[in-house]
Amino acid sequence: ADDAAIAKALHKPTNMHNYTTLLVRQQPGQPRIARFTLNRPERLNAISEDMPAEIRAAVQWAESNAEVHVIVLDGAGRSFCAGYDLQDFGSGRVDHPCQQERQPWDPMADYSEMKRYTDDFMSLWRCRKPTIAMVHGHAVAGGSDIALCCDLLVMAADAKIGYMPTRVWGCPTTAMWTQRLGPARAKQLMFTGDVINGAQAADWGLANLVVPATELEAATLKLAERIAGVPSSHLAMHKLVVNQAMLTMGLEQTQMFATIFDGITRHNPEGLWFRRYAQVEGHKAAVRWRDSGRPIPEGDDARTRIAELEAQLRERDRGAA
């Protein structure tokens, strides 16, 4: 209780549970609003192994709390979420179901793990209580999955959202772009890997509300307070109606394909080249190549480059021994 009082006095959020990647609390003075904050600011809130399950656990807590009517999700520090942590998942050399070093790779092992992450993010969508993503900085790659699993999107005008790994090494597993933007604009973003700012997101109908960064929290909380005055049973029914329409349009089936395809993009020749390039040159260099518009090596060209990069890794390992 003393720690909570000190934190409140310093205007710092208190963490109601033992999360390592989130801050979870009720809004001071407005307990109908739950606040979730992605809390890895030193890594731009990049997604770690623990974050997806902690998001689901936080949602379960909010669902079980009768006071809570609406959830606001934001990010600590300079960004909402920079996607999966490429220090772990890209340039790292650990064998993981989603980054398999053993060949031939097992597609269903990848699917099982990545589908769990997707379902964890989708807990924000399945939750009976409305969820609002409050986005500043960047919500990109897997971070855009998290944001778009929320029911509503409030962005700073200068914030960026998109899925750059569609250029190589990724397919958005939540499949929310088509649902939120329609097929033509979803295809544009997925074919290019481009990001859009808050103003364009509002123009395209992706963001519900866009304001200057200095007004982002106030505007988001004003919306949340408006929602919080509605009986929770009514909110749940309205959300179920809209969600059912999305399910009828095939959301779950599309997510299954997208999650399988995501695994393929990370283990086919192009995806393995990206991983090996990141392991040799560093993930920042790999991302610069990916996002520059420079052609991505593919097919036999990718296979040749993979062999060269793997030879460099073996030489490096021998030198380190």
N, C-alpha and C positions, 0 to 999 in steps of 0.2 A: 504493500500500500504506500509506503514512504517513497519507494522508487517511482511508482506511478505518479504520485503528487509532484515529485521533483521534475519528472519528464514533462508533465502537463505545464508546470510553471515555466519551463524552458521551451515550450511549444514543440517538444519532440514527441513523436508517436511512441507508444509502448507496445510491446509485442505480447499478445495474450497467450501465446503458445510457444512451444520450443521449435520454431521454424528456423532454418538456417539460411533460407533464400527469400523469405517474405517477412513483412511486418503486417500483423493482423490486429485490428482493434475496431471499436465503434467510435463514430465521430463524436468528439466531445460536445456535449450539449444537444446532440441529436442522435440518440441511440438507435433510431430506425435506419440509420445509414451505417453500413459496415465499410471499412476502408481496408483494402489489400494493397500493399506496396511491394513490388518486386525490389529486392534489396541486395543487389550485387553491384553497387554503383562503380566500384573499382574496375568492373568488367562490362560496364554499360548495361548491366542487368542481363548479360548473356545467359542463355539457358544451360544450366548444369544438369547433371544426372538427377539431382534431388528436386529441382524446381517443379516439374510437371506434377508429381505426386503431392507436393506441398500445396499447389494450387487446388487440387481436388480436395485435400483435407480441409483447407480453409473454406471452400464452398460448403462442405458437409457441416462445418461448424456454423456457418451463417444460416444454412437451411434449418438447423436444429434450434436456432435462437429465435424465439417468437417475437422478440423486439425488432429484429432486423427485417426491413421491408425491401431494401435495395442495396446493391453492392457497387462500390466505386473502386476500380483497379487502376493504379498508376505505377510509375517507376521512380526510384530514388535517383538523385544525381542528375546527370546531363541528358539522359535518354529514357524512354519507356522500356525498350528492349531491343538489343542489337542482334537477336537471333541466337541460334545454337552457338555455344562457345567453341570456336574453331581451334583454340589452343588444346582443347580436349578431343573434339570430334574430327578435326581436320588435319592439323599438323602433328597431333599426337600419334604415337605408334603402338598404342594398346590395341589388343584384339577385342572387339566389342560387337554384339549382334548387329549394330548399325554401321559398323566399320570393320568388316571382317578381313583379316589378313590371311586366313587359310583359304585355299582354293581347292575345288570349286566352292563358291560361297553358297550359303543356305538361304534362299529367299524367304522361307517361312520363319526362320529365326529372326531375320530382320523385321519382317511384317509383325510378328508378335510383339517385339519391343517397341517399334515405332507406333503401332496401333494403340499400345498402352499410353504413350505420350499424347497421342491425338485424343484419346478418350479422356485423359486427364484435363487437357485444355477444354474439351467439349463439356466438361462439367459446368463451366460458366454458362453455356448455352442451355444445357438440360435443367439447370437449377430452376426451381419454381419462382425464384425471386429475380427481378430485373437486374441486369449487370451492365455497368457503364465503363468503357475504357476511356481513360483520360490520358491523351497522348501528347507528349512533348518530345523534342529531340527526334529520335528515330523509333519507329516500330517496323522493323524490317526482317525479312526471312522468317524464321520461326516466331519472332516477335510480332509479326503481322498476323500469324495464326492465332496467337493469344488475343490480340486486340479484336480480331474479327469474330472470335467465338463469343465475345460480349454482345449483348443485344443492341446497345447504342454506342456510338463513337463520337467523342468530343475531342477535337484536335486544336492545338495551337496553329496559327496560320503558317508559321514557318517550320512546323514539324513535317517529317517525311515518313511515308508508308509505302511498302512495296515488297517484292519477293525476288531479289537479284539472283538467287541460286537457280531460278528457272533457266538461266543461261548454261549452267552446268552444275551438277551435283545436288539437284533438288527438284521436288515437285510438291506443291503445297498440300499437305496431307489432310487438312481440314476441308479443302475444296470449297472454301467460302467465297472466293473471288467471284465466281459465276453467280452465286446466290445473292451477293450484295451489289454487284455491278451490272449483271446481265452479260450475255455471251460475247458481244463485240468488244467491249472495253476490257473484260477479263482476258480475252485472247490477246489484246494489245499488250497488256502488262506481262502476261505469261510468255509471249513470244519474244519480248524485248528484255525482260528483267528490269525495266525502268521503275523508278520510284516517283511518286507524286507528292506535292506538298499539301498542306491542309486546305489552302484555298481551292486547289484543283479537286481535292477529295470532296469538298462541299459542292462544287460545281457539277461533279459527276454523280452526286447523290450517295457517295460512300459515307461521308461524315454527316452526322445529324446536326452538328453545331461546330463552328470554327470561330475562334476569337484570338486576339493578340495573346502572346504567351503570358504576359503579366496578368491577364484576366482569366486564365484557364481554370484555375482551381475554383474561383468564385462562381464562374459560369457553370461549371460541372456540378458544384454543390447546390446551386440554385435549381438546376434540373432535378437532381437527386431528391431535394427536399419536396419539390412538387410531386414527384412520384411517391415519395414516402407517406404522403397524406392519404393515399388510396388504400383501402383494406387489402391486406395481403392475399386474401382469397380471390379478390377480383384481379389483382395483378397476376396471380398464378393462372387463372382461367384465360386471361387475354394472351399471356405468353404461350400457353399450350395451344391455343387456336392458331397463332401465327407459326409456331414451330411445326405443328402438324401439317400445315400447308407445305412447308419446306421439305418435310419428310416424304410427303406424297409425291413431290417432284424428284425424289430419288437421292436425297442427300446422303443417306447411309451407304447406298451402293456406290455412289461416286467417291466417297471417302475410302471405301475399300480399294477401288482401283488406284486412287491417288496415292495411297499408302504403299501399295505394292510397287507402283511405278517409282515412287520416291526411293525405295530400296534399289531398284534397277539403276537409277541415275547415279547412285553412289558406288556401284560395283561394276558397271559396264566399262568399256575401255576409256570413254571420256571421263567418267567419274573417278576411275582409278588413277588416270593421269593427273587430275586435279589434286587428288590426295597426295600422290607421290611428289608433285611439284610443291605442294605446301610443306611436306616433310623435309624437302631438300632446301627450298628457298625461303620458307616461312609462310604462315598463313596470310600475312599482309600482302606479300608479293603475289600469291595465288589469287587473292581477291582483286588486286589491281588489274591483273590480266583478265579475269572474268568480267569485270565491270567496264573495262576500257572499250569494248566493242571489237577488240582484236579477235580474229577467228579462233575458236576453241579447237585444239587438235582432236581429230576423230578417227575412228576406224583404225587402219593399219598405221597411220601416222601417230595416233595416240599410243598404240602398242609399241612402236619403235621407241618413242620417247619414254614410255614406262620402263622399258628395259634399260635405257641409259640412266634414268633416275635411280632405279634400283641398284645399278652398279655403283653409283655414287654413294648410296646409303650403305652398301656393303663395305666400300672403302672407308667410309667414315667410321663404321662400327669397328673395323680392324684397327684403325688409328686410335680409337678410344679404348681398345682392349689393353 
